[in-house]
Amino acid sequence: MQNQVPVSQNRPVTGRFAPSPSGRLHLGNLACSLLAWLSAKSQGGRIVLRIEDLDAERCPRVYADLLEQDLAWLGLTWDEGGSTGGAHAPYYQSECGDIYTQSYRKLEQRGLVYPCFCSRSQLHAASAPHTSDGNVIYPGTCRGLTPEEIAEKRKKKAPAYRLMVPDEEITFTDGCMGTHTENLLRDCGDFYLRRADGVFAYQLAVVVDDARMGVTEVVRGADLLSSTARQLYLYRLLGLQPPRFAHCPLLLAADGRRLSKRDGDQSLENLRAKYTAPEIIGKLAYAYGLQPEPAPRTPESLVPDFAWTKVPKQDICLPEGLF
């Protein structure tokens, strides 16, 4: 069975920033934020800022505050959210457990959730099915456990909880990458909704939050393209209207490495000491094909130049010496 997800929606455009504050912003985070801002503003839309700190221990509030300061310094302002709150507060995912629980219970009551006792080593065993990018496709090991087996396993270990998925293809049109199809069972597998320590999983949290915040357009890195089919399935199960998606190519270091918060030389903490905000924005706009040279620009000045057709579909290596 194939489900084609409609892409046209007659709703005012609301985009979002959804950073995870486990460290300072780096150029890869910033590139997604810039493209999300430009896409929304070029359509006369607005931006919501949400702090994705589901794992509060990994994401101290001090980094969330610094993220807000960095975005404001760069001119990537938001219309709602962050520490200022608003109609859909709270905007810190670590404060939304009760909200996620309501949706989780709906899925649980439909018999779609089951406990999983598999260890990390079992999941990453050589015999386990993997996607081309190395992610594990869960083989359903714990899906058929009897109540007696579950009770026995609980004596030794607290379980995580997974959502059962059907053998179904989901097709959607991505704003940057074009048409994309995934089979929920073969390409994704039953996926986590809640960790063993009680923390809700990313897939559930972002669906609930984007829906309640009225987000109509999600711009994020291409490394999250494979999450979209799972999230579209959750939107359907929960009776929520999905947003449009645009997955932008990842920004790579000149040697081809993926940028991360461990790359201190590419963090805003260090870049702010070397460049002005317009210089950083202009260099990123050049890397993503939005202008022919790395001249300083403000986000506002780039709005007339923005189009998804200009953005490459393949990952982008930073030219040597650009930053």
HELIX and SHEET records of a PDB file:
HELIX    1   1 LEU A   27  SER A   42  1                                  16    
HELIX    2   2 ARG A   61  LEU A   74  1                                  14    
HELIX    3   3 GLY A   82  THR A   84  5                                   3    
HELIX    4   4 GLN A   93  GLU A   95  5                                   3    
HELIX    5   5 GLY A   97  GLN A  109  1                                  13    
HELIX    6   6 ARG A  120  LEU A  123  1                                   4    
HELIX    7   7 PRO A  147  ARG A  154  1                                   8    
HELIX    8   8 LEU A  184  CYS A  188  3                                   5    
HELIX    9   9 TYR A  202  ARG A  212  1                                  11    
HELIX   10  10 ALA A  222  SER A  227  5                                   6    
HELIX   11  11 THR A  228  LEU A  237  1                                  10    
HELIX   12  12 GLY A  264  GLN A  266  5                                   3    
HELIX   13  13 LEU A  268  LYS A  274  1                                   7    
HELIX   14  14 ALA A  277  ALA A  287  1                                  11    
HELIX   15  15 PRO A  299  LEU A  302  1                                   4    
HELIX   16  16 VAL A  303  ASP A  305  5                                   3    
HELIX   17  17 TRP A  308  LYS A  310  5                                   3    
SHEET    1   A 3 GLN A   2  GLN A   4  0                                        
SHEET    2   A 3 GLU A 169  ASP A 174  1                                        
SHEET    3   A 3 GLY A 178  ASN A 183 -1                                        
SHEET    1   B 3 THR A  14  PHE A  17  0                                        
SHEET    2   B 3 ARG A  46  LEU A  49  1                                        
SHEET    3   B 3 GLU A  80  GLY A  81  1                                        
SHEET    1   C 3 VAL A 113  CYS A 116  0                                        
SHEET    2   C 3 ALA A 160  LEU A 163 -1                                        
SHEET    3   C 3 PHE A 191  ARG A 194 -1                                        
SHEET    1   D 2 GLU A 217  GLY A 221  0                                        
SHEET    2   D 2 ARG A 244  CYS A 248  1                                        
SHEET    1   E 2 LEU A 251  LEU A 252  0                                        
SHEET    2   E 2 ILE A 316  CYS A 317  1                                        
END                                                                             
